[in-house]
Amino acid sequence: MDAELARRRGIQVGHSLNMIAELPHHTHDPDVPAALRAAALDAFFIHLRLLIEFLITKPRRDRPPVISRWDYATDFGLDNALRDRLKAAGDYANTHVAHFNADRVPTADSPISHTPSRTSLAGYRQDVFTAMTAVVQHLVKSRSVYAAEFEAWLADAQRRARPSMPTGTL
C-alpha cells in the first residue's frame, strides 16, 4: 500500500480513537439534551465497532478492502482474553445499537432502550486502548514507519478520555 494512503487511513483510526475517548463524557451529562446523549451513545458504539474491526477482523480477499491493523502489523497477535472481550463488545454493539433485531427488545416486558453505564463505556474504551497500546508497541519494536503516528494518535485519545476538571478547581 502507498505510504501516504496508509497514513491517511491511519488518521481515520485516530479519529475513531478520539470519538470513543470523548463521547462517554456526554452520554450521561444531564446538561446535554436527551437526544444528543443518545446520539453520543450511538456514535460511541459505531466508532467502537470500527476500532474492534480494525483490531481483530482480518480482511478477506473476496470483499472490498477495509482499513485493518494487518495493513500496519501483519505479524502481530492480541492476547486471547483481550481479543475475546473486544469481540463481546462488538457483539453487544451490533445487537443493541447498530441493528434492529429481536434481541434489542426480546420480551414484552423488556426495556425499550438500555443506556450502558459510564463505567461499562470506560471499560470498552480501555480494552481498545490496551489493544492499541500493544499494536503501537509492536510497531515501535518492528521499527515501522507508522509507529510514531499511531503512538501520537493513541496518546491524544488517552488525553481526551480523561475528564476535564471544572474551571477554578485545583
N, CA, C and O of each residue as an XYZ file, in Angstrom:
680
protein
N       0.848     -1.175      0.000
C       0.000      0.000      0.000
C       0.894      1.240      0.000
O       1.948      1.264      0.635
N       0.465      2.230     -0.702
C       1.135      3.524     -0.759
C       1.227      4.117      0.655
O       0.245      4.108      1.398
N       2.399      4.629      1.023
C       2.635      5.144      2.372
C       1.696      6.286      2.730
O       1.204      6.345      3.857
N       1.437      7.191      1.796
C       0.534      8.315      2.086
C      -0.896      7.826      2.287
O      -1.601      8.327      3.163
N      -1.328      6.865      1.496
C      -2.667      6.298      1.666
C      -2.762      5.588      3.021
O      -3.765      5.733      3.720
N      -1.754      4.838      3.391
C      -1.744      4.160      4.688
C      -1.822      5.178      5.821
O      -2.534      4.957      6.801
N      -1.105      6.278      5.699
C      -1.136      7.339      6.709
C      -2.524      7.950      6.795
O      -3.044      8.159      7.892
N      -3.128      8.237      5.654
C      -4.474      8.840      5.645
C      -5.501      7.878      6.236
O      -6.428      8.303      6.926
N      -5.338      6.596      5.968
C      -6.244      5.607      6.571
C      -6.018      5.546      8.082
O      -6.971      5.408      8.849
N      -4.777      5.646      8.501
C      -4.470      5.661      9.927
C      -5.118      6.835     10.640
O      -5.528      6.713     11.794
N      -5.214      7.968      9.961
C      -5.882      9.139     10.540
C      -7.332      8.805     10.886
O      -7.860      9.299     11.883
N      -7.981      7.968     10.070
C      -9.351      7.548     10.369
C      -9.389      6.761     11.677
O     -10.318      6.913     12.470
N      -8.382      5.922     11.899
C      -8.290      5.172     13.148
C      -8.122      6.149     14.310
O      -8.780      6.010     15.342
N      -7.248      7.131     14.143
C      -7.061      8.149     15.171
C      -8.346      8.895     15.487
O      -8.627      9.182     16.651
N      -9.130      9.212     14.460
C     -10.413      9.889     14.668
C     -11.346      9.019     15.513
O     -11.973      9.510     16.451
N     -11.436      7.741     15.183
C     -12.305      6.851     15.960
C     -11.815      6.714     17.400
O     -12.629      6.619     18.319
N     -10.509      6.703     17.610
C      -9.978      6.692     18.974
C     -10.435      7.930     19.744
O     -10.820      7.836     20.909
N     -10.391      9.085     19.091
C     -10.844     10.314     19.739
C     -12.339     10.268     20.048
O     -12.776     10.784     21.077
N     -13.116      9.659     19.168
C     -14.559      9.575     19.400
C     -14.865      8.718     20.627
O     -15.673      9.114     21.467
N     -14.231      7.544     20.742
C     -14.528      6.723     21.922
C     -13.915      7.317     23.182
O     -14.328      6.990     24.294
N     -12.930      8.190     23.006
C     -12.339      8.874     24.160
C     -13.283      9.927     24.718
O     -13.474     10.007     25.931
N     -13.870     10.730     23.853
C     -14.633     11.895     24.301
C     -16.134     11.676     24.465
O     -16.753     12.295     25.331
N     -16.723     10.816     23.657
C     -18.178     10.687     23.695
C     -18.744     10.246     25.042
O     -19.809     10.733     25.422
N     -18.091      9.350     25.787
C     -18.671      8.981     27.084
C     -18.854     10.160     28.048
O     -19.678     10.083     28.959
N     -18.104     11.236     27.860
C     -18.280     12.424     28.703
C     -19.671     13.023     28.508
O     -20.165     13.732     29.385
N     -20.304     12.748     27.379
C     -21.583     13.377     27.045
C     -22.785     12.450     27.174
O     -23.924     12.917     27.172
N     -22.550     11.143     27.285
C     -23.663     10.191     27.270
C     -24.516     10.226     28.534
O     -25.675      9.813     28.505
N     -23.966     10.710     29.634
C     -24.701     10.745     30.893
C     -24.774     12.150     31.490
O     -25.145     12.300     32.654
N     -24.433     13.162     30.730
C     -24.413     14.540     31.210
C     -25.829     15.116     31.194
O     -26.408     15.283     30.121
N     -26.394     15.420     32.355
C     -27.772     15.936     32.387
C     -27.926     17.305     31.715
O     -29.043     17.714     31.398
N     -26.822     18.011     31.497
C     -26.882     19.303     30.811
C     -26.970     19.158     29.298
O     -27.207     20.139     28.593
N     -26.781     17.943     28.794
C     -26.873     17.666     27.357
C     -28.284     17.144     27.084
O     -28.752     16.260     27.801
N     -28.973     17.669     26.065
C     -30.319     17.173     25.762
C     -30.321     15.658     25.527
O     -29.349     15.091     25.028
N     -31.429     15.021     25.894
C     -31.544     13.557     25.831
C     -31.241     13.018     24.431
O     -30.578     11.989     24.298
N     -31.711     13.691     23.400
C     -31.460     13.210     22.030
C     -29.973     13.235     21.698
O     -29.473     12.343     21.013
N     -29.273     14.244     22.175
C     -27.835     14.318     21.920
C     -27.069     13.299     22.756
O     -26.049     12.776     22.307
N     -27.549     13.010     23.970
C     -26.921     11.947     24.767
C     -27.070     10.608     24.046
O     -26.127      9.819     23.987
N     -28.264     10.357     23.497
C     -28.495      9.112     22.757
C     -27.629      9.065     21.501
O     -27.082      8.016     21.161
N     -27.504     10.199     20.811
C     -26.660     10.242     19.614
C     -25.196      9.998     19.973
O     -24.477      9.323     19.236
N     -24.756     10.547     21.103
C     -23.377     10.319     21.550
C     -23.154      8.841     21.856
O     -22.094      8.297     21.547
N     -24.139      8.197     22.455
C     -24.024      6.772     22.756
C     -23.958      5.952     21.470
O     -23.119      5.061     21.336
N     -24.849      6.259     20.526
C     -24.830      5.540     19.248
C     -23.492      5.741     18.537
O     -22.909      4.785     18.025
N     -23.011      6.976     18.505
C     -21.740      7.256     17.835
C     -20.587      6.544     18.548
O     -19.669      6.046     17.896
N     -20.630      6.494     19.872
C     -19.594      5.769     20.610
C     -19.528      4.321     20.120
O     -18.451      3.800     19.830
N     -20.695      3.681     20.034
C     -20.699      2.272     19.634
C     -20.337      2.075     18.166
O     -19.749      1.054     17.810
N     -20.669      3.014     17.328
C     -20.257      2.912     15.922
C     -18.734      2.958     15.832
O     -18.127      2.138     15.143
N     -18.115      3.911     16.524
C     -16.648      4.017     16.479
C     -15.979      2.861     17.227
O     -14.895      2.423     16.844
N     -16.614      2.368     18.284
C     -16.103      1.190     18.960
C     -16.077      0.009     17.995
O     -15.082     -0.712     17.922
N     -17.164     -0.190     17.258
C     -17.225     -1.278     16.270
C     -16.127     -1.115     15.220
O     -15.463     -2.088     14.863
N     -15.933      0.096     14.729
C     -14.888      0.334     13.734
C     -13.517     -0.065     14.271
O     -12.739     -0.720     13.578
N     -13.229      0.328     15.491
C     -11.919      0.024     16.076
C     -11.753     -1.467     16.349
O     -10.671     -2.021     16.156
N     -12.814     -2.107     16.792
C     -12.735     -3.545     17.021
C     -12.508     -4.269     15.699
O     -11.694     -5.189     15.625
N     -13.224     -3.856     14.658
C     -12.997     -4.453     13.344
C     -11.557     -4.214     12.890
O     -10.923     -5.115     12.340
N     -11.046     -3.021     13.115
C      -9.662     -2.706     12.766
C      -8.700     -3.659     13.486
O      -7.742     -4.153     12.892
N      -8.967     -3.907     14.763
C      -8.047     -4.686     15.594
C      -8.143     -6.191     15.399
O      -7.122     -6.876     15.450
N      -9.354     -6.731     15.176
C      -9.476     -8.190     15.229
C     -10.006     -8.853     13.966
O      -9.906    -10.073     13.838
N     -10.557     -8.105     13.041
C     -11.144     -8.738     11.858
C     -10.142     -8.710     10.705
O      -9.829     -7.654     10.155
N      -9.654     -9.887     10.358
C      -8.691     -9.992      9.265
C      -9.421     -9.747      7.939
O     -10.471    -10.339      7.689
N      -8.870     -8.883      7.101
C      -9.523     -8.596      5.812
C      -9.642     -9.849      4.945
O      -8.772    -10.721      4.957
N     -10.728     -9.914      4.204
C     -10.934    -11.037      3.289
C     -10.725    -10.553      1.862
O     -11.154     -9.461      1.488
N     -10.071    -11.370      1.090
C      -9.769    -11.006     -0.299
C     -11.012    -10.957     -1.182
O     -11.005    -10.305     -2.226
N     -12.082    -11.645     -0.769
C     -13.290    -11.688     -1.585
C     -14.260    -10.541     -1.274
O     -15.386    -10.519     -1.772
N     -13.815     -9.594     -0.448
C     -14.642     -8.431     -0.098
C     -13.868     -7.158     -0.403
O     -12.648     -7.190     -0.564
N     -14.578     -6.037     -0.481
C     -13.863     -4.768     -0.707
C     -12.842     -4.511      0.398
O     -13.016     -4.981      1.522
N     -11.784     -3.771      0.088
C     -10.746     -3.506      1.090
C     -11.297     -2.725      2.283
O     -12.191     -1.891      2.143
N     -10.745     -3.016      3.443
C     -11.078     -2.299      4.671
C      -9.780     -1.800      5.297
O      -8.693     -2.267      4.955
N      -9.906     -0.856      6.207
C      -8.749     -0.401      6.969
C      -8.573     -1.390      8.112
O      -9.500     -1.623      8.888
N      -7.391     -1.966      8.215
C      -7.156     -3.033      9.171
C      -5.760     -2.915      9.765
O      -4.843     -2.386      9.136
N      -5.614     -3.415     10.983
C      -4.278     -3.391     11.580
C      -3.324     -4.273     10.794
O      -2.109     -4.130     10.938
N      -3.836     -5.189      9.958
C      -2.973     -6.007      9.106
C      -2.272     -5.142      8.059
O      -1.263     -5.554      7.486
N      -2.802     -3.952      7.809
C      -2.128     -3.018      6.903
C      -0.826     -2.502      7.520
O       0.065     -2.042      6.806
N      -0.722     -2.582      8.842
C       0.410     -1.996      9.554
C       1.221     -3.038     10.326
O       2.429     -2.875     10.495
N       0.574     -4.098     10.794
C       1.240     -5.090     11.642
C       0.720     -6.481     11.305
O      -0.245     -6.950     11.908
N       1.355     -7.139     10.346
C       0.881     -8.453      9.911
C       1.317     -9.567     10.859
O       0.607    -10.563     10.999
N       2.439     -9.425     11.494
C       2.977    -10.485     12.353
C       2.749    -10.169     13.828
O       3.675    -10.226     14.638
N       1.528     -9.841     14.160
C       1.166     -9.404     15.496
C      -0.115    -10.117     15.922
O      -1.005    -10.340     15.102
N      -0.208    -10.471     17.187
C      -1.426    -11.077     17.702
C      -1.786    -10.504     19.050
O      -0.910    -10.200     19.860
N      -3.073    -10.356     19.292
C      -3.559     -9.854     20.575
C      -3.678    -10.997     21.576
O      -3.857    -12.155     21.198
N      -3.579    -10.659     22.839
C      -3.861    -11.580     23.925
C      -5.290    -12.132     23.728
O      -6.212    -11.371     23.434
N      -5.464    -13.437     23.889
C      -6.762    -14.073     23.633
C      -7.876    -13.528     24.506
O      -8.989    -13.328     24.021
N      -7.608    -13.280     25.781
C      -8.649    -12.760     26.676
C      -9.090    -11.364     26.233
O     -10.282    -11.056     26.237
N      -8.134    -10.529     25.855
C      -8.465     -9.188     25.368
C      -9.236     -9.278     24.064
O     -10.224     -8.570     23.872
N      -8.797    -10.130     23.185
C      -9.493    -10.322     21.905
C     -10.936    -10.766     22.149
O     -11.853    -10.283     21.485
N     -11.140    -11.666     23.080
C     -12.494    -12.144     23.398
C     -13.360    -11.021     23.959
O     -14.539    -10.921     23.620
N     -12.783    -10.173     24.815
C     -13.555     -9.032     25.353
C     -13.925     -8.064     24.246
O     -15.045     -7.555     24.215
N     -12.986     -7.803     23.327
C     -13.291     -6.915     22.205
C     -14.396     -7.511     21.337
O     -15.307     -6.799     20.915
N     -14.319     -8.794     21.073
C     -15.353     -9.462     20.277
C     -16.708     -9.339     20.960
O     -17.705     -9.043     20.301
N     -16.759     -9.561     22.268
C     -18.018     -9.448     23.016
C     -18.556     -8.017     22.967
O     -19.763     -7.815     22.833
N     -17.674     -7.027     23.075
C     -18.108     -5.627     22.983
C     -18.666     -5.334     21.597
O     -19.674     -4.639     21.468
N     -18.018     -5.857     20.558
C     -18.525     -5.675     19.196
C     -19.872     -6.339     19.009
O     -20.756     -5.786     18.356
N     -20.035     -7.521     19.577
C     -21.324     -8.220     19.502
C     -22.410     -7.423     20.220
O     -23.533     -7.314     19.727
N     -22.076     -6.870     21.378
C     -23.031     -6.041     22.123
C     -23.455     -4.837     21.283
O     -24.643     -4.531     21.184
N     -22.498     -4.171     20.690
C     -22.817     -3.002     19.859
C     -23.692     -3.406     18.677
O     -24.654     -2.712     18.349
N     -23.366     -4.508     18.048
C     -24.171     -4.969     16.911
C     -25.596     -5.291     17.326
O     -26.539     -4.971     16.602
N     -25.760     -5.913     18.469
C     -27.084     -6.337     18.911
C     -27.925     -5.183     19.425
O     -29.109     -5.083     19.103
N     -27.327     -4.317     20.214
C     -28.115     -3.317     20.930
C     -28.059     -1.909     20.372
O     -28.840     -1.057     20.793
N     -27.180     -1.645     19.456
C     -27.067     -0.281     18.969
C     -27.235     -0.192     17.459
O     -27.971      0.663     16.968
N     -26.576     -1.044     16.736
C     -26.449     -0.830     15.302
C     -27.504     -1.524     14.443
O     -27.627     -1.207     13.260
N     -28.266     -2.460     15.004
C     -29.223     -3.194     14.185
C     -30.567     -3.282     14.887
O     -30.625     -3.416     16.110
N     -31.645     -3.207     14.122
C     -32.955     -3.554     14.656
C     -33.055     -5.067     14.626
O     -33.000     -5.679     13.559
N     -33.199     -5.661     15.777
C     -33.383     -7.101     15.834
C     -34.117     -7.445     17.116
O     -34.278     -6.599     17.996
N     -34.554     -8.664     17.218
C     -35.359     -9.090     18.362
C     -34.585     -9.017     19.676
O     -35.201     -8.898     20.735
N     -33.276     -9.084     19.642
C     -32.501     -9.022     20.876
C     -32.551     -7.650     21.541
O     -32.287     -7.527     22.737
N     -32.888     -6.627     20.773
C     -32.982     -5.290     21.378
C     -34.104     -5.241     22.391
O     -33.931     -4.671     23.469
N     -35.248     -5.823     22.076
C     -36.395     -5.908     22.972
C     -36.912     -7.344     22.872
O     -37.867     -7.612     22.143
N     -36.279     -8.272     23.609
C     -36.583     -9.689     23.416
C     -37.935    -10.149     23.955
O     -38.487    -11.133     23.461
N     -38.483     -9.451     24.967
C     -39.771     -9.855     25.537
C     -40.670     -8.642     25.692
O     -40.224     -7.501     25.575
N     -41.950     -8.908     25.959
C     -42.927     -7.828     26.087
C     -42.618     -6.902     27.260
O     -42.964     -5.722     27.213
N     -41.974     -7.411     28.310
C     -41.686     -6.557     29.459
C     -40.230     -6.075     29.510
O     -39.803     -5.524     30.525
N     -39.472     -6.274     28.444
C     -38.088     -5.780     28.372
C     -38.083     -4.274     28.165
O     -38.987     -3.725     27.535
N     -37.065     -3.606     28.695
C     -36.981     -2.155     28.442
C     -36.769     -1.890     26.951
O     -36.121     -2.667     26.249
N     -37.329     -0.784     26.492
C     -37.223     -0.435     25.070
C     -35.812     -0.002     24.734
O     -35.330     -0.257     23.630
N     -35.153      0.641     25.658
C     -33.769      1.024     25.417
C     -32.968      0.807     26.685
O     -33.513      0.736     27.787
N     -31.684      0.706     26.505
C     -30.781      0.477     27.625
C     -29.583      1.386     27.439
O     -28.947      1.374     26.385
N     -29.276      2.166     28.444
C     -28.095      3.011     28.397
C     -27.025      2.396     29.282
O     -27.165      2.372     30.505
N     -25.962      1.901     28.676
C     -24.875      1.341     29.483
C     -24.292      2.408     30.411
O     -24.321      3.597     30.094
N     -23.776      1.987     31.528
C     -23.188      2.913     32.492
C     -21.909      3.540     31.929
O     -21.305      3.023     30.988
N     -21.519      4.653     32.521
C     -20.240      5.266     32.160
C     -19.101      4.283     32.398
O     -18.140      4.225     31.630
N     -19.225      3.515     33.471
C     -18.184      2.540     33.809
C     -18.036      1.498     32.702
O     -16.917      1.146     32.330
N     -19.154      1.004     32.174
C     -19.042     -0.001     31.111
C     -18.475      0.615     29.838
O     -17.685     -0.027     29.145
N     -18.862      1.843     29.519
C     -18.285      2.514     28.345
C     -16.780      2.700     28.532
O     -15.999      2.482     27.606
N     -16.386      3.106     29.735
C     -14.951      3.274     30.024
C     -14.221      1.939     29.916
O     -13.070      1.901     29.481
N     -14.864      0.860     30.300
C     -14.246     -0.463     30.173
C     -14.030     -0.859     28.726
O     -12.970     -1.372     28.367
N     -15.047     -0.620     27.885
C     -14.893     -0.892     26.447
C     -13.747     -0.062     25.877
O     -12.901     -0.565     25.137
N     -13.740      1.214     26.237
C     -12.692      2.127     25.750
C     -11.317      1.658     26.208
O     -10.367      1.657     25.425
N     -11.207      1.259     27.472
C      -9.904      0.828     27.997
C      -9.414     -0.418     27.283
O      -8.218     -0.543     27.017
N     -10.313     -1.345     26.965
C      -9.887     -2.536     26.220
C      -9.337     -2.156     24.849
O      -8.340     -2.724     24.404
N      -9.973     -1.207     24.180
C      -9.451     -0.752     22.882
C      -8.105     -0.074     23.072
O      -7.176     -0.318     22.302
N      -7.987      0.776     24.089
C      -6.716      1.451     24.341
C      -5.619      0.429     24.664
O      -4.479      0.590     24.226
N      -5.947     -0.601     25.413
C      -4.969     -1.640     25.740
C      -4.514     -2.363     24.477
O      -3.322     -2.601     24.284
N      -5.466     -2.709     23.622
C      -5.125     -3.376     22.361
C      -4.295     -2.464     21.471
O      -3.317     -2.908     20.870
N      -4.673     -1.197     21.382
C      -3.913     -0.258     20.546
C      -2.521     -0.023     21.115
O      -1.572      0.175     20.357
N      -2.384     -0.041     22.435
C      -1.064      0.083     23.050
C      -0.176     -1.084     22.614
O       1.000     -0.894     22.304
N      -0.741     -2.279     22.591
C       0.026     -3.449     22.138
C       0.413     -3.306     20.669
O       1.526     -3.665     20.285
N      -0.494     -2.786     19.845
C      -0.178     -2.562     18.426
C       0.951     -1.547     18.307
O       1.908     -1.757     17.561
N       0.837     -0.448     19.043
C       1.871      0.600     18.987
C       3.216      0.037     19.440
O       4.237      0.297     18.802
N       3.233     -0.723     20.524
C       4.495     -1.314     20.996
C       5.097     -2.227     19.933
O       6.313     -2.247     19.739
N       4.245     -2.978     19.249
C       4.722     -3.839     18.169
C       5.297     -2.991     17.029
O       6.353     -3.317     16.487
N       4.614     -1.921     16.671
C       5.092     -1.058     15.587
C       6.437     -0.426     15.944
O       7.328     -0.331     15.100
N       6.575      0.004     17.195
C       7.840      0.588     17.645
C       8.947     -0.456     17.581
O      10.026     -0.196     17.049
N       8.673     -1.645     18.131
C       9.674     -2.709     18.160
C      10.106     -3.125     16.755
O      11.277     -3.423     16.521
N       9.151     -3.144     15.825
C       9.479     -3.555     14.455
C       9.963     -2.384     13.597
O      10.188     -2.537     12.397
N      10.121     -1.216     14.222
C      10.622     -0.009     13.549
C       9.759      0.391     12.348
O      10.264      0.789     11.299
N       8.453      0.273     12.536
C       7.512      0.649     11.487
C       7.548      2.159     11.250
O       7.713      2.944     12.184
N       7.394      2.541     10.013
C       7.336      3.966      9.683
C       6.065      4.602     10.237
O       5.962      5.828     10.284
N       5.096      3.792     10.658
C       3.829      4.311     11.184
C       3.804      4.377     12.706
O       2.830      4.857     13.287
N       4.853      3.906     13.353
C       4.862      3.810     14.815
C       4.614      5.159     15.487
O       3.766      5.251     16.375
N       5.321      6.189     15.089
C       5.203      7.489     15.759
C       3.798      8.061     15.620
O       3.259      8.627     16.571
N       3.204      7.916     14.438
C       1.858      8.469     14.251
C       0.823      7.711     15.084
O      -0.014      8.335     15.737
N       0.866      6.390     15.072
C      -0.084      5.629     15.876
C       0.117      5.920     17.362
O      -0.848      6.007     18.121
N       1.363      6.070     17.767
C       1.656      6.393     19.163
C       1.054      7.753     19.532
O       0.481      7.908     20.610
N       1.185      8.730     18.641
C       0.631     10.066     18.891
C      -0.895     10.048     18.894
O      -1.520     10.693     19.736
N      -1.499      9.315     17.960
C      -2.972      9.244     17.917
C      -3.513      8.610     19.184
O      -4.512      9.077     19.730
N      -2.869      7.550     19.660
C      -3.319      6.893     20.879
C      -3.125      7.810     22.082
O      -4.022      7.926     22.917
N      -1.986      8.451     22.183
C      -1.726      9.352     23.309
C      -2.738     10.497     23.335
O      -3.201     10.887     24.407
N      -3.082     11.035     22.176
C      -4.073     12.103     22.100
C      -5.430     11.607     22.597
O      -6.102     12.295     23.365
N      -5.827     10.425     22.163
C      -7.115      9.874     22.594
C      -7.117      9.615     24.100
O      -8.106      9.899     24.775
N      -6.023      9.081     24.627
C      -5.952      8.827     26.063
C      -6.051     10.135     26.848
O      -6.680     10.179     27.906
N      -5.441     11.184     26.339
C      -5.541     12.503     26.988
C      -6.981     12.991     26.958
O      -7.481     13.515     27.953
N      -7.650     12.822     25.819
C      -9.033     13.278     25.670
C      -9.997     12.479     26.543
O     -11.061     12.979     26.909
N      -9.636     11.251     26.878
C     -10.513     10.402     27.687
C     -10.573     10.839     29.143
O     -11.546     10.566     29.846
N      -9.520     11.522     29.587
C      -9.504     11.976     30.982
C     -10.554     13.069     31.162
O     -10.640     13.993     30.353
N     -11.353     12.961     32.226
C     -12.356     14.011     32.444
C     -11.663     15.331     32.749
O     -10.672     15.380     33.479
N     -12.199     16.387     32.181
C     -11.621     17.705     32.427
C     -12.089     18.202     33.784
O     -13.211     17.934     34.213
N     -11.203     18.932     34.446
C     -11.552     19.495     35.745
C     -12.359     20.762     35.520
O     -12.060     21.530     34.605
N     -13.375     20.994     36.339
C     -14.126     22.246     36.232
C     -13.206     23.443     36.422
O     -12.223     23.367     37.159
N     -13.520     24.526     35.767
C     -12.727     25.752     35.858
C     -12.662     26.221     37.320
O     -13.664     26.218     38.035
N     -11.470     26.620     37.739
C     -11.300     27.190     39.068
C     -11.069     26.161     40.161
O     -10.997     26.527     41.334
N     -10.950     24.880     39.813
C     -10.679     23.880     40.855
C      -9.261     23.384     40.741
O      -8.772     23.144     39.637
N      -8.606     23.231     41.846
C      -7.262     22.675     41.910
C      -7.108     21.818     43.119
O      -6.036     21.258     43.346
